[in-house]
Amino acid sequence: MGIKETVSVLGLGRMGSALAKALVEEGYEVTVWNRTPKTVPNARSVGTPQEAFKSDVVVTCLSTYDVQEPLLTNEIKTLVNLTSGTPEEARRTAQWAKANGVEYVDGVIMAVPQQIGTEQARILFSGNEKHHVLHAFGEPVHVGEDAGLAALYDLALLGIMWATFGGYLQAVALMGSEGITPERFTPMTTSWLNEMSTLLPEMGEETRTRRYETDVSALDINVSGLRLLTEASRAQGLDTTLPQALHGLFERAQGNGHGAHSIASVIEEIRK
Ligand SMILES: NC(=O)c1ccc[n+]([C@@H]2O[C@H](COP(=O)([O-])OP(=O)(O)OC[C@H]3O[C@@H](n4cnc5c(N)ncnc54)[C@H](OP(=O)(O)O)[C@@H]3O)[C@@H](O)[C@H]2O)c1
């Protein structure tokens, strides 16, 4: 086995602390820096980012690019950027790295801190194919040559998560308004979600071919259903932002001639 690279972690929030801990556990010599002084067992804490830049690899995990960008200098040898951002922000950092002679890996973490260092954690990365230390955090998955792609996958997958969680919370509030507990209701939602996920490949194919004929469920009936969910939520004194937003979007697709088509046809409105 060759000599391990030395690694620094910038940002010791919930995620950065988990990353530093995983690197220590993998046997790396780890240096950490955080705005608010913090320690990680068996890692060396330093008072400035510049001291951290002496390591072979610098992993950043800060809240946003606005926070991260002013800290970066060309003293960094290899930057493994795990701060969440937009594809444009990732591309901008890749360009900065190229112009400054810094080797660059752009990654996103598809896991919560408690999963870091386990095989449940997937780290999507794009641009440079050499992933340096990402294997210490979970399974590295290269998603393409363009440095912005990992961020694109991240936001797309998180969008599904936020929509699902929002839908679940609306449902829990609705059931709770009639005294049905989450404990009683949740088992039904997990099997429902599993069933829904089996429909996605066909839906994806419909969006690709733009052929929306259906003998399953027409958009018309789903627009009516969303109106019913909005009315029922309102009648129970609940917020109606989410069902109303979906109702508005689906209704626009219906108004543009997709009433007899499948739900997949709503993408025609989204793509506009
Ligand atoms: N938590 C997750 O489940 C998760 C999952 C995937 C990806 N991520 C991504 O990982 C990144 C960090 O998330 P987190 O959960 O660790 O967030 P967090 O717990 O809120 O930590 C934020 C980090 O950013 C630092 N920071 C904030 N403002 C700063 C400033 N003006 N100057 C210098 N440092 C500053 C904080 O330093 P202080 O301690 O001094 O405030 C802290 O180290 C985010 O981009 C997030 O989207 C998180």
The ligand as an ORCA input file, in Angstrom:
! r2SCAN-3c Opt
* xyz 0 1
  N     -26.461     17.627      6.507
  C     -26.784     16.870      5.498
  O     -27.568     15.898      5.643
  C     -26.196     17.134      4.121
  C     -26.385     16.158      3.126
  C     -25.820     16.357      1.870
  C     -25.126     17.518      1.611
  N     -24.969     18.457      2.601
  C     -24.241     19.692      2.249
  O     -23.093     19.852      3.069
  C     -22.846     21.258      3.277
  C     -22.753     21.520      4.777
  O     -23.984     21.113      5.374
  P     -24.108     20.865      6.953
  O     -25.317     20.044      7.168
  O     -22.821     20.434      7.505
  O     -24.432     22.371      7.405
  P     -24.165     23.043      8.841
  O     -24.201     22.024      9.923
  O     -25.091     24.213      8.907
  O     -22.655     23.570      8.704
  C     -22.357     24.691      7.914
  C     -20.850     24.900      7.859
  O     -20.578     26.093      7.087
  C     -19.808     26.990      7.915
  N     -20.114     28.376      7.614
  C     -21.352     28.944      7.492
  N     -21.230     30.260      7.224
  C     -19.882     30.522      7.183
  C     -19.119     31.696      6.945
  N     -19.714     32.873      6.669
  N     -17.766     31.579      6.943
  C     -17.158     30.405      7.201
  N     -17.824     29.245      7.459
  C     -19.185     29.314      7.436
  C     -20.199     26.624      9.331
  O     -19.244     27.131     10.232
  P     -19.672     27.478     11.759
  O     -19.632     26.170     12.514
  O     -18.646     28.460     12.202
  O     -21.076     28.068     11.701
  C     -20.212     25.111      9.230
  O     -18.922     24.593      9.230
  C     -24.009     22.019      2.612
  O     -23.627     22.488      1.359
  C     -25.086     20.945      2.515
  O     -26.013     21.191      1.475
  C     -25.465     18.277      3.842
*
